[in-house]
Amino acid sequence: MKFSKNELNVIYQNAAPTKAETLAGMKEIVPVIKDILTKAIVENAIRKLEKIPEPECS
């Protein structure tokens, strides 16, 4: 799975001890993002991260 630099930045900014916690934090911010491009980046990162199995994700 290839992540863009911006997607990786979003993941690092929301990094938590587990994949589930990281995803929950990212999903929590989506509704408050006003910038369309930023919102798309976060949503794409979420979709990609959800597809990665837990052992590989860590």
C-alpha distance matrix in Angstrom:
0.0 3.8 6.5 10.0 12.8 14.5 11.7 11.6 15.4 15.7 13.8 16.1 19.1 18.7 17.7 19.8 20.6 18.5 15.3 17.9 19.9 17.2 16.2 20.0 20.7 18.2 19.6 23.0 22.8 21.6 25.2 26.8 24.7 27.0 25.1 23.3 20.7 19.9 19.8 17.3 15.0 15.5 15.1 11.7 10.5 12.3 10.8 7.1 8.6 10.9 8.6 7.7 11.0 13.5 14.1 10.7 10.5 13.7
3.8 0.0 3.8 6.7 9.6 11.6 9.6 9.6 13.2 14.1 13.0 15.0 17.8 18.2 17.6 20.3 21.6 20.0 16.9 19.6 21.0 17.8 17.1 20.8 20.9 18.1 19.9 23.1 22.3 21.0 24.7 25.9 23.3 25.4 23.1 21.4 18.4 17.8 18.4 15.8 13.1 14.3 14.6 11.0 9.9 12.7 11.8 8.3 10.1 13.0 11.5 10.8 14.3 16.3 16.9 13.3 12.5 15.3
6.5 3.8 0.0 3.8 6.5 8.0 5.8 6.2 9.6 10.4 9.8 11.9 14.4 15.0 14.9 17.9 19.7 18.5 15.6 18.1 19.0 15.5 14.9 18.5 18.1 15.1 17.2 20.2 19.0 18.0 21.7 22.6 20.0 22.1 19.8 18.5 15.5 14.5 15.3 13.1 10.0 11.1 12.1 8.9 7.2 10.5 10.7 7.7 9.0 12.4 12.1 11.5 15.1 16.5 17.5 14.2 12.4 14.8
10.0 6.7 3.8 0.0 3.8 5.4 5.1 6.3 8.6 10.0 10.7 12.3 14.3 15.6 16.2 19.6 21.8 21.0 18.3 20.6 21.0 17.3 16.9 20.1 19.1 15.9 18.2 20.8 18.9 17.8 21.4 21.8 18.8 20.4 17.7 16.6 13.2 12.5 14.1 12.0 8.7 10.8 12.4 9.5 8.5 12.3 12.8 10.6 12.1 15.5 15.5 15.2 18.8 20.0 21.0 17.8 15.8 17.8
12.8 9.6 6.5 3.8 0.0 3.8 5.5 5.2 6.2 8.8 10.0 10.5 12.3 14.4 15.0 18.7 21.1 20.9 18.8 21.2 21.0 17.2 17.5 20.5 18.9 16.1 18.9 20.9 18.8 18.3 21.9 21.7 18.6 20.3 17.6 17.3 13.8 12.5 14.8 13.6 10.0 11.7 14.2 12.0 10.3 14.0 15.4 13.3 13.9 17.5 18.0 17.3 20.6 21.1 21.9 18.9 16.7 17.9
14.5 11.6 8.0 5.4 3.8 0.0 3.8 5.4 5.0 6.4 8.7 9.9 10.5 12.6 14.1 17.7 20.7 20.5 18.2 20.1 19.6 15.8 15.8 18.4 16.5 13.5 16.1 18.0 15.5 14.9 18.4 18.0 14.8 16.5 13.9 13.9 10.6 8.8 11.3 10.6 6.9 8.6 11.6 10.2 8.8 12.3 14.2 12.9 13.5 16.9 18.0 17.8 21.2 21.6 23.0 20.3 17.5 18.8
11.7 9.6 5.8 5.1 5.5 3.8 0.0 3.8 5.4 5.2 6.3 8.7 9.9 10.9 12.1 15.5 18.2 17.5 14.9 16.8 16.7 12.9 12.6 15.5 14.1 11.0 13.5 15.9 14.0 13.3 17.0 17.3 14.6 16.9 14.8 14.3 11.4 9.4 10.6 9.6 5.9 6.5 9.0 7.4 5.2 8.7 10.6 9.3 9.8 13.1 14.3 14.2 17.6 18.1 19.8 17.2 14.3 16.0
11.6 9.6 6.2 6.3 5.2 5.4 3.8 0.0 3.8 5.4 5.0 6.1 8.5 9.9 10.1 13.7 16.1 15.8 13.7 16.3 15.9 12.2 12.8 15.9 14.4 12.0 15.1 17.2 15.6 15.7 19.5 19.6 17.2 19.7 17.8 17.7 14.9 12.6 14.0 13.3 9.6 9.5 12.1 10.6 7.5 10.5 12.7 10.7 10.0 13.7 14.9 13.8 16.8 16.7 17.8 15.2 12.4 13.5
15.4 13.2 9.6 8.6 6.2 5.0 5.4 3.8 0.0 3.8 5.4 5.1 6.1 8.6 9.7 13.5 16.4 16.8 15.3 17.5 16.3 12.6 13.7 16.1 13.8 11.6 15.0 16.4 14.3 14.9 18.5 17.8 15.4 17.9 16.1 16.8 14.1 11.3 13.2 13.5 9.9 9.6 13.0 12.4 9.6 12.2 15.0 13.7 12.9 16.3 18.0 17.1 19.9 19.4 20.6 18.4 15.3 15.7
15.7 14.1 10.4 10.0 8.8 6.4 5.2 5.4 3.8 0.0 3.8 5.5 5.1 6.3 8.5 11.9 15.3 15.3 13.5 15.0 13.7 10.1 10.6 12.8 10.4 7.9 11.3 12.6 10.6 11.3 14.9 14.5 12.4 15.3 14.1 14.7 12.6 9.4 10.5 11.3 8.1 6.5 10.0 10.3 7.5 9.4 12.7 12.2 11.2 14.2 16.4 16.1 18.8 18.3 20.2 18.3 14.9 15.6
13.8 13.0 9.8 10.7 10.0 8.7 6.3 5.0 5.4 3.8 0.0 3.8 5.5 5.2 5.8 9.2 12.1 11.8 10.0 12.0 11.2 7.4 8.5 11.2 9.5 7.7 11.2 12.9 12.0 12.9 16.6 16.8 15.2 18.4 17.5 17.7 15.8 12.7 13.1 13.5 10.3 8.3 10.9 10.8 7.2 8.4 11.6 10.7 8.7 11.8 14.1 13.1 15.5 14.7 16.4 14.8 11.2 11.9
16.1 15.0 11.9 12.3 10.5 9.9 8.7 6.1 5.1 5.5 3.8 0.0 3.8 5.4 4.9 8.7 11.4 12.4 11.6 14.0 12.5 9.0 11.3 13.6 11.3 10.4 14.1 15.2 14.0 15.6 19.2 18.7 17.2 20.3 19.4 20.2 18.1 14.8 15.9 16.6 13.2 11.6 14.6 14.4 10.9 12.2 15.4 14.1 11.9 15.1 17.2 15.6 17.6 16.2 17.3 15.8 12.5 12.0
19.1 17.8 14.4 14.3 12.3 10.5 9.9 8.5 6.1 5.1 5.5 3.8 0.0 3.8 5.7 9.1 12.5 13.7 13.2 14.8 12.5 9.3 11.5 12.8 9.7 9.1 12.9 13.1 11.5 13.6 16.9 15.9 14.6 17.7 17.2 18.6 17.0 13.4 14.5 16.0 13.1 11.0 14.3 15.1 12.0 12.9 16.5 16.0 14.0 16.7 19.3 18.3 20.3 18.8 20.3 19.1 15.6 15.1
18.7 18.2 15.0 15.6 14.4 12.6 10.9 9.9 8.6 6.3 5.2 5.4 3.8 0.0 3.8 6.4 10.1 10.8 10.3 11.2 8.8 5.8 8.1 9.1 6.2 6.3 10.0 10.3 9.7 12.0 15.2 14.8 14.2 17.8 17.8 18.9 17.8 14.2 14.2 15.8 13.3 10.4 13.1 14.3 11.1 11.0 14.7 14.7 12.2 14.3 17.3 16.5 18.2 16.5 18.5 17.8 14.0 13.7
17.7 17.6 14.9 16.2 15.0 14.1 12.1 10.1 9.7 8.5 5.8 4.9 5.7 3.8 0.0 3.8 7.0 8.1 8.2 10.1 8.0 5.2 8.6 10.2 8.3 8.9 12.4 13.1 13.1 15.3 18.5 18.4 17.9 21.4 21.3 22.1 20.7 17.3 17.4 18.4 15.7 13.0 15.3 15.8 12.3 12.1 15.4 14.7 11.6 13.9 16.6 15.0 16.1 13.9 15.4 15.0 11.4 10.4
19.8 20.3 17.9 19.6 18.7 17.7 15.5 13.7 13.5 11.9 9.2 8.7 9.1 6.4 3.8 0.0 3.8 5.5 7.1 8.4 5.7 4.9 8.7 9.4 8.2 10.2 13.0 13.3 14.3 16.7 19.6 19.8 19.9 23.6 24.0 24.8 23.7 20.2 19.9 21.1 18.7 15.6 17.4 18.3 14.8 13.8 17.0 16.6 13.1 14.5 17.3 15.7 15.9 13.2 14.8 15.3 11.9 10.3
20.6 21.6 19.7 21.8 21.1 20.7 18.2 16.1 16.4 15.3 12.1 11.4 12.5 10.1 7.0 3.8 0.0 3.8 7.1 8.7 6.9 7.5 10.8 11.6 11.4 13.5 15.9 16.4 17.8 20.1 22.9 23.3 23.6 27.3 27.6 28.3 27.1 23.8 23.3 24.2 21.8 18.8 20.2 20.8 17.3 16.1 18.8 18.1 14.4 15.4 17.8 15.7 15.1 11.7 12.8 14.0 11.2 8.9
18.5 20.0 18.5 21.0 20.9 20.5 17.5 15.8 16.8 15.3 11.8 12.4 13.7 10.8 8.1 5.5 3.8 0.0 3.8 5.4 5.3 6.3 8.6 9.9 10.8 12.5 14.3 15.5 17.3 19.0 21.9 22.9 23.2 26.9 27.2 27.4 26.3 23.2 22.3 22.8 20.7 17.7 18.4 18.9 15.6 13.9 16.1 15.6 11.8 12.2 14.6 12.6 11.8 8.5 10.4 11.9 9.0 7.7
15.3 16.9 15.6 18.3 18.8 18.2 14.9 13.7 15.3 13.5 10.0 11.6 13.2 10.3 8.2 7.1 7.1 3.8 0.0 3.8 5.5 5.1 6.1 8.5 9.9 10.6 12.1 14.1 15.9 16.9 19.9 21.4 21.3 24.9 25.0 24.8 23.7 20.9 19.7 19.8 17.8 14.9 15.3 15.5 12.3 10.5 12.5 11.9 8.1 8.4 11.0 9.4 9.2 6.8 9.5 10.2 7.0 7.3
17.9 19.6 18.1 20.6 21.2 20.1 16.8 16.3 17.5 15.0 12.0 14.0 14.8 11.2 10.1 8.4 8.7 5.4 3.8 0.0 3.8 5.5 5.2 6.1 8.6 9.9 10.4 12.1 14.6 15.7 18.2 19.9 20.5 24.2 24.8 24.5 24.0 21.2 19.5 19.9 18.6 15.3 15.1 16.1 13.5 10.7 12.7 13.2 9.8 8.8 12.0 11.4 11.1 9.0 12.3 13.4 10.4 11.0
19.9 21.0 19.0 21.0 21.0 19.6 16.7 15.9 16.3 13.7 11.2 12.5 12.5 8.8 8.0 5.7 6.9 5.3 5.5 3.8 0.0 3.8 5.4 5.0 6.2 8.6 9.8 10.5 12.8 14.7 17.1 18.2 19.0 22.8 23.7 23.9 23.5 20.3 18.9 20.0 18.5 15.0 15.6 17.0 14.2 11.8 14.6 15.2 11.8 11.7 15.0 14.3 14.3 11.9 14.7 15.7 12.3 12.1
17.2 17.8 15.5 17.3 17.2 15.8 12.9 12.2 12.6 10.1 7.4 9.0 9.3 5.8 5.2 4.9 7.5 6.3 5.1 5.5 3.8 0.0 3.8 5.5 5.2 6.3 8.7 10.0 11.3 12.9 16.0 16.9 16.9 20.6 21.0 21.3 20.4 17.2 16.2 17.2 15.2 11.9 13.0 14.1 11.0 9.2 12.4 12.7 9.3 10.3 13.6 12.8 13.7 11.7 14.4 14.4 10.7 10.8
16.2 17.1 14.9 16.9 17.5 15.8 12.6 12.8 13.7 10.6 8.5 11.3 11.5 8.1 8.6 8.7 10.8 8.6 6.1 5.2 5.4 3.8 0.0 3.8 5.4 5.1 6.0 8.5 10.2 10.9 13.9 15.5 15.6 19.2 19.7 19.4 18.9 16.1 14.3 15.0 13.6 10.2 10.3 11.7 9.2 6.5 9.4 10.5 7.7 7.7 11.4 11.6 12.9 11.8 15.1 15.0 11.4 12.7
20.0 20.8 18.5 20.1 20.5 18.4 15.5 15.9 16.1 12.8 11.2 13.6 12.8 9.1 10.2 9.4 11.6 9.9 8.5 6.1 5.0 5.5 3.8 0.0 3.8 5.5 5.1 6.1 8.9 10.3 12.4 14.1 15.1 18.8 20.0 20.0 20.2 17.2 15.1 16.5 15.7 12.0 12.0 14.3 12.3 9.3 12.2 14.0 11.4 10.8 14.6 15.1 15.9 14.5 17.8 18.2 14.8 15.5
20.7 20.9 18.1 19.1 18.9 16.5 14.1 14.4 13.8 10.4 9.5 11.3 9.7 6.2 8.3 8.2 11.4 10.8 9.9 8.6 6.2 5.2 5.4 3.8 0.0 3.8 5.5 5.1 6.7 9.2 11.6 12.2 13.0 16.8 17.9 18.6 18.6 15.3 13.8 15.7 14.6 10.8 12.0 14.4 12.2 10.1 13.6 15.0 12.5 13.0 16.7 16.9 18.1 16.5 19.4 19.5 15.8 16.1
18.2 18.1 15.1 15.9 16.1 13.5 11.0 12.0 11.6 7.9 7.7 10.4 9.1 6.3 8.9 10.2 13.5 12.5 10.6 9.9 8.6 6.3 5.1 5.5 3.8 0.0 3.8 5.4 5.5 6.7 10.0 10.9 10.8 14.5 15.1 15.4 15.1 11.9 10.4 12.0 10.9 7.1 8.4 10.8 8.8 7.0 10.7 12.3 10.5 11.3 14.9 15.4 17.4 16.5 19.5 18.9 15.2 16.2
19.6 19.9 17.2 18.2 18.9 16.1 13.5 15.1 15.0 11.3 11.2 14.1 12.9 10.0 12.4 13.0 15.9 14.3 12.1 10.4 9.8 8.7 6.0 5.1 5.5 3.8 0.0 3.8 5.5 5.4 7.9 10.0 10.6 14.2 15.3 15.1 15.6 13.0 10.4 12.0 12.0 8.3 8.0 11.1 10.2 7.5 10.3 12.9 11.6 11.3 14.9 16.3 18.1 17.6 21.0 20.6 17.1 18.5
23.0 23.1 20.2 20.8 20.9 18.0 15.9 17.2 16.4 12.6 12.9 15.2 13.1 10.3 13.1 13.3 16.4 15.5 14.1 12.1 10.5 10.0 8.5 6.1 5.1 5.4 3.8 0.0 3.8 5.7 6.9 8.2 9.9 13.5 15.4 16.0 17.0 14.0 11.7 14.2 14.3 10.6 11.1 14.4 13.4 11.1 14.1 16.5 15.0 14.8 18.5 19.6 21.2 20.2 23.5 23.4 19.8 20.6
22.8 22.3 19.0 18.9 18.8 15.5 14.0 15.6 14.3 10.6 12.0 14.0 11.5 9.7 13.1 14.3 17.8 17.3 15.9 14.6 12.8 11.3 10.2 8.9 6.7 5.5 5.5 3.8 0.0 3.8 5.7 5.6 6.5 10.3 12.0 13.1 14.0 10.8 9.0 12.0 12.0 8.7 10.1 13.4 12.6 11.2 14.5 16.6 15.6 16.2 19.6 20.7 22.7 21.9 25.0 24.4 20.7 21.6
21.6 21.0 18.0 17.8 18.3 14.9 13.3 15.7 14.9 11.3 12.9 15.6 13.6 12.0 15.3 16.7 20.1 19.0 16.9 15.7 14.7 12.9 10.9 10.3 9.2 6.7 5.4 5.7 3.8 0.0 3.8 5.5 5.5 8.8 10.2 10.3 11.6 9.1 6.2 9.0 10.0 7.0 7.3 11.0 11.2 9.9 12.5 15.1 14.8 15.2 18.4 20.0 22.4 22.3 25.5 24.6 21.0 22.5
25.2 24.7 21.7 21.4 21.9 18.4 17.0 19.5 18.5 14.9 16.6 19.2 16.9 15.2 18.5 19.6 22.9 21.9 19.9 18.2 17.1 16.0 13.9 12.4 11.6 10.0 7.9 6.9 5.7 3.8 0.0 3.8 5.7 8.1 10.7 11.1 13.3 11.4 8.5 11.5 13.2 10.7 10.5 14.2 14.9 13.3 15.5 18.5 18.3 18.2 21.4 23.3 25.6 25.4 28.7 28.0 24.5 26.0
26.8 25.9 22.6 21.8 21.7 18.0 17.3 19.6 17.8 14.5 16.8 18.7 15.9 14.8 18.4 19.8 23.3 22.9 21.4 19.9 18.2 16.9 15.5 14.1 12.2 10.9 10.0 8.2 5.6 5.5 3.8 0.0 3.8 6.2 9.3 10.9 13.1 10.8 8.9 12.6 13.8 11.5 12.5 16.0 16.3 15.4 18.0 20.5 20.2 20.6 23.9 25.4 27.7 27.2 30.4 29.6 25.9 27.0
24.7 23.3 20.0 18.8 18.6 14.8 14.6 17.2 15.4 12.4 15.2 17.2 14.6 14.2 17.9 19.9 23.6 23.2 21.3 20.5 19.0 16.9 15.6 15.1 13.0 10.8 10.6 9.9 6.5 5.5 5.7 3.8 0.0 3.8 5.8 7.6 9.5 7.1 5.8 9.6 10.7 9.2 10.7 13.8 14.2 14.2 16.7 18.9 19.0 20.0 22.9 24.3 27.0 26.9 29.8 28.5 25.0 26.2
27.0 25.4 22.1 20.4 20.3 16.5 16.9 19.7 17.9 15.3 18.4 20.3 17.7 17.8 21.4 23.6 27.3 26.9 24.9 24.2 22.8 20.6 19.2 18.8 16.8 14.5 14.2 13.5 10.3 8.8 8.1 6.2 3.8 0.0 3.8 6.3 9.0 8.0 7.3 10.6 12.3 11.9 13.0 15.8 16.9 17.2 19.2 21.4 22.0 23.0 25.7 27.3 30.2 30.3 33.2 31.7 28.3 29.7
25.1 23.1 19.8 17.7 17.6 13.9 14.8 17.8 16.1 14.1 17.5 19.4 17.2 17.8 21.3 24.0 27.6 27.2 25.0 24.8 23.7 21.0 19.7 20.0 17.9 15.1 15.3 15.4 12.0 10.2 10.7 9.3 5.8 3.8 0.0 3.8 5.6 5.4 6.1 8.7 10.1 10.8 12.3 14.3 15.6 16.6 18.5 20.2 21.2 22.6 24.9 26.5 29.6 30.0 32.6 30.8 27.5 29.0
23.3 21.4 18.5 16.6 17.3 13.9 14.3 17.7 16.8 14.7 17.7 20.2 18.6 18.9 22.1 24.8 28.3 27.4 24.8 24.5 23.9 21.3 19.4 20.0 18.6 15.4 15.1 16.0 13.1 10.3 11.1 10.9 7.6 6.3 3.8 0.0 3.8 5.5 5.1 6.2 8.7 10.0 10.5 12.2 14.3 15.3 16.5 18.3 19.9 21.1 23.0 25.0 28.3 29.1 31.8 29.8 26.7 28.7
20.7 18.4 15.5 13.2 13.8 10.6 11.4 14.9 14.1 12.6 15.8 18.1 17.0 17.8 20.7 23.7 27.1 26.3 23.7 24.0 23.5 20.4 18.9 20.2 18.6 15.1 15.6 17.0 14.0 11.6 13.3 13.1 9.5 9.0 5.6 3.8 0.0 3.8 5.4 5.1 6.3 8.8 9.9 10.6 12.4 14.3 15.4 16.6 18.3 20.1 21.7 23.2 26.7 27.6 30.0 27.7 24.8 26.8
19.9 17.8 14.5 12.5 12.5 8.8 9.4 12.6 11.3 9.4 12.7 14.8 13.4 14.2 17.3 20.2 23.8 23.2 20.9 21.2 20.3 17.2 16.1 17.2 15.3 11.9 13.0 14.0 10.8 9.1 11.4 10.8 7.1 8.0 5.4 5.5 3.8 0.0 3.8 5.4 5.1 6.3 8.6 9.9 10.6 12.4 14.4 15.5 16.4 18.4 20.5 21.7 25.0 25.4 27.8 25.7 22.5 24.2
19.8 18.4 15.3 14.1 14.8 11.3 10.6 14.0 13.2 10.5 13.1 15.9 14.5 14.2 17.4 19.9 23.3 22.3 19.7 19.5 18.9 16.2 14.3 15.1 13.8 10.4 10.4 11.7 9.0 6.2 8.5 8.9 5.8 7.3 6.1 5.1 5.4 3.8 0.0 3.8 5.5 5.2 6.1 8.6 9.9 10.6 12.4 14.3 15.3 16.6 18.9 20.6 23.7 24.2 27.0 25.3 22.0 23.9
17.3 15.8 13.1 12.0 13.6 10.6 9.6 13.3 13.5 11.3 13.5 16.6 16.0 15.8 18.4 21.1 24.2 22.8 19.8 19.9 20.0 17.2 15.0 16.5 15.7 12.0 12.0 14.2 12.0 9.0 11.5 12.6 9.6 10.6 8.7 6.2 5.1 5.4 3.8 0.0 3.8 5.5 5.1 6.0 8.5 9.8 10.5 12.2 14.0 15.3 17.0 18.9 22.3 23.4 26.1 24.0 21.1 23.5
15.0 13.1 10.0 8.7 10.0 6.9 5.9 9.6 9.9 8.1 10.3 13.2 13.1 13.3 15.7 18.7 21.8 20.7 17.8 18.6 18.5 15.2 13.6 15.7 14.6 10.9 12.0 14.3 12.0 10.0 13.2 13.8 10.7 12.3 10.1 8.7 6.3 5.1 5.5 3.8 0.0 3.8 5.5 5.2 6.1 8.6 10.0 10.6 12.1 14.3 15.8 17.1 20.6 21.4 23.8 21.4 18.5 20.6
15.5 14.3 11.1 10.8 11.7 8.6 6.5 9.5 9.6 6.5 8.3 11.6 11.0 10.4 13.0 15.6 18.8 17.7 14.9 15.3 15.0 11.9 10.2 12.0 10.8 7.1 8.3 10.6 8.7 7.0 10.7 11.5 9.2 11.9 10.8 10.0 8.8 6.3 5.2 5.5 3.8 0.0 3.8 5.5 5.1 6.2 8.7 10.0 10.4 12.2 14.6 15.8 18.9 19.3 21.9 20.1 16.8 18.7
15.1 14.6 12.1 12.4 14.2 11.6 9.0 12.1 13.0 10.0 10.9 14.6 14.3 13.1 15.3 17.4 20.2 18.4 15.3 15.1 15.6 13.0 10.3 12.0 12.0 8.4 8.0 11.1 10.1 7.3 10.5 12.5 10.7 13.0 12.3 10.5 9.9 8.6 6.1 5.1 5.5 3.8 0.0 3.8 5.4 5.1 6.3 8.7 9.9 10.6 12.8 14.9 18.0 18.9 21.9 20.2 17.2 19.6
11.7 11.0 8.9 9.5 12.0 10.2 7.4 10.6 12.4 10.3 10.8 14.4 15.1 14.3 15.8 18.3 20.8 18.9 15.5 16.1 17.0 14.1 11.7 14.3 14.4 10.8 11.1 14.4 13.4 11.0 14.2 16.0 13.8 15.8 14.3 12.2 10.6 9.9 8.6 6.0 5.2 5.5 3.8 0.0 3.8 5.4 5.2 6.2 8.5 10.0 11.1 13.0 16.6 18.0 20.6 18.4 15.8 18.6
10.5 9.9 7.2 8.5 10.3 8.8 5.2 7.5 9.6 7.5 7.2 10.9 12.0 11.1 12.3 14.8 17.3 15.6 12.3 13.5 14.2 11.0 9.2 12.3 12.2 8.8 10.2 13.4 12.6 11.2 14.9 16.3 14.2 16.9 15.6 14.3 12.4 10.6 9.9 8.5 6.1 5.1 5.4 3.8 0.0 3.8 5.5 5.2 6.0 8.5 10.1 11.0 14.4 15.3 17.7 15.6 12.6 15.1
12.3 12.7 10.5 12.3 14.0 12.3 8.7 10.5 12.2 9.4 8.4 12.2 12.9 11.0 12.1 13.8 16.1 13.9 10.5 10.7 11.8 9.2 6.5 9.3 10.1 7.0 7.5 11.1 11.2 9.9 13.3 15.4 14.2 17.2 16.6 15.3 14.3 12.4 10.6 9.8 8.6 6.2 5.1 5.4 3.8 0.0 3.8 5.5 5.2 6.1 8.8 10.3 13.2 13.8 16.9 15.4 12.3 14.9
10.8 11.8 10.7 12.8 15.4 14.2 10.6 12.7 15.0 12.7 11.6 15.4 16.5 14.7 15.4 17.0 18.8 16.1 12.5 12.7 14.6 12.4 9.4 12.2 13.6 10.7 10.3 14.1 14.5 12.5 15.5 18.0 16.7 19.2 18.5 16.5 15.4 14.4 12.4 10.5 10.0 8.7 6.3 5.2 5.5 3.8 0.0 3.8 5.6 5.3 6.7 9.3 12.4 14.1 17.1 15.4 13.1 16.2
7.1 8.3 7.7 10.6 13.3 12.9 9.3 10.7 13.7 12.2 10.7 14.1 16.0 14.7 14.7 16.6 18.1 15.6 11.9 13.2 15.2 12.7 10.5 14.0 15.0 12.3 12.9 16.5 16.6 15.1 18.5 20.5 18.9 21.4 20.2 18.3 16.6 15.5 14.3 12.2 10.6 10.0 8.7 6.2 5.2 5.5 3.8 0.0 3.8 5.5 5.4 6.9 10.6 12.5 14.9 12.6 10.6 14.0
8.6 10.1 9.0 12.1 13.9 13.5 9.8 10.0 12.9 11.2 8.7 11.9 14.0 12.2 11.6 13.1 14.4 11.8 8.1 9.8 11.8 9.3 7.7 11.4 12.5 10.5 11.6 15.0 15.6 14.8 18.3 20.2 19.0 22.0 21.2 19.9 18.3 16.4 15.3 14.0 12.1 10.4 9.9 8.5 6.0 5.2 5.6 3.8 0.0 3.8 5.4 5.4 8.5 9.5 12.2 10.4 7.6 10.7
10.9 13.0 12.4 15.5 17.5 16.9 13.1 13.7 16.3 14.2 11.8 15.1 16.7 14.3 13.9 14.5 15.4 12.2 8.4 8.8 11.7 10.3 7.7 10.8 13.0 11.3 11.3 14.8 16.2 15.2 18.2 20.6 20.0 23.0 22.6 21.1 20.1 18.4 16.6 15.3 14.3 12.2 10.6 10.0 8.5 6.1 5.3 5.5 3.8 0.0 3.8 5.6 7.7 9.1 12.4 11.5 9.2 12.4
8.6 11.5 12.1 15.5 18.0 18.0 14.3 14.9 18.0 16.4 14.1 17.2 19.3 17.3 16.6 17.3 17.8 14.6 11.0 12.0 15.0 13.6 11.4 14.6 16.7 14.9 14.9 18.5 19.6 18.4 21.4 23.9 22.9 25.7 24.9 23.0 21.7 20.5 18.9 17.0 15.8 14.6 12.8 11.1 10.1 8.8 6.7 5.4 5.4 3.8 0.0 3.8 6.4 9.2 11.9 10.4 9.3 13.0
7.7 10.8 11.5 15.2 17.3 17.8 14.2 13.8 17.1 16.1 13.1 15.6 18.3 16.5 15.0 15.7 15.7 12.6 9.4 11.4 14.3 12.8 11.6 15.1 16.9 15.4 16.3 19.6 20.7 20.0 23.3 25.4 24.3 27.3 26.5 25.0 23.2 21.7 20.6 18.9 17.1 15.8 14.9 13.0 11.0 10.3 9.3 6.9 5.4 5.6 3.8 0.0 3.8 6.5 8.5 6.6 5.8 9.6
11.0 14.3 15.1 18.8 20.6 21.2 17.6 16.8 19.9 18.8 15.5 17.6 20.3 18.2 16.1 15.9 15.1 11.8 9.2 11.1 14.3 13.7 12.9 15.9 18.1 17.4 18.1 21.2 22.7 22.4 25.6 27.7 27.0 30.2 29.6 28.3 26.7 25.0 23.7 22.3 20.6 18.9 18.0 16.6 14.4 13.2 12.4 10.6 8.5 7.7 6.4 3.8 0.0 3.8 5.8 5.6 6.0 9.0
13.5 16.3 16.5 20.0 21.1 21.6 18.1 16.7 19.4 18.3 14.7 16.2 18.8 16.5 13.9 13.2 11.7 8.5 6.8 9.0 11.9 11.7 11.8 14.5 16.5 16.5 17.6 20.2 21.9 22.3 25.4 27.2 26.9 30.3 30.0 29.1 27.6 25.4 24.2 23.4 21.4 19.3 18.9 18.0 15.3 13.8 14.1 12.5 9.5 9.1 9.2 6.5 3.8 0.0 3.8 5.5 4.9 6.5
14.1 16.9 17.5 21.0 21.9 23.0 19.8 17.8 20.6 20.2 16.4 17.3 20.3 18.5 15.4 14.8 12.8 10.4 9.5 12.3 14.7 14.4 15.1 17.8 19.4 19.5 21.0 23.5 25.0 25.5 28.7 30.4 29.8 33.2 32.6 31.8 30.0 27.8 27.0 26.1 23.8 21.9 21.9 20.6 17.7 16.9 17.1 14.9 12.2 12.4 11.9 8.5 5.8 3.8 0.0 3.8 5.5 5.8
10.7 13.3 14.2 17.8 18.9 20.3 17.2 15.2 18.4 18.3 14.8 15.8 19.1 17.8 15.0 15.3 14.0 11.9 10.2 13.4 15.7 14.4 15.0 18.2 19.5 18.9 20.6 23.4 24.4 24.6 28.0 29.6 28.5 31.7 30.8 29.8 27.7 25.7 25.3 24.0 21.4 20.1 20.2 18.4 15.6 15.4 15.4 12.6 10.4 11.5 10.4 6.6 5.6 5.5 3.8 0.0 3.8 5.6
10.5 12.5 12.4 15.8 16.7 17.5 14.3 12.4 15.3 14.9 11.2 12.5 15.6 14.0 11.4 11.9 11.2 9.0 7.0 10.4 12.3 10.7 11.4 14.8 15.8 15.2 17.1 19.8 20.7 21.0 24.5 25.9 25.0 28.3 27.5 26.7 24.8 22.5 22.0 21.1 18.5 16.8 17.2 15.8 12.6 12.3 13.1 10.6 7.6 9.2 9.3 5.8 6.0 4.9 5.5 3.8 0.0 3.8
13.7 15.3 14.8 17.8 17.9 18.8 16.0 13.5 15.7 15.6 11.9 12.0 15.1 13.7 10.4 10.3 8.9 7.7 7.3 11.0 12.1 10.8 12.7 15.5 16.1 16.2 18.5 20.6 21.6 22.5 26.0 27.0 26.2 29.7 29.0 28.7 26.8 24.2 23.9 23.5 20.6 18.7 19.6 18.6 15.1 14.9 16.2 14.0 10.7 12.4 13.0 9.6 9.0 6.5 5.8 5.6 3.8 0.0
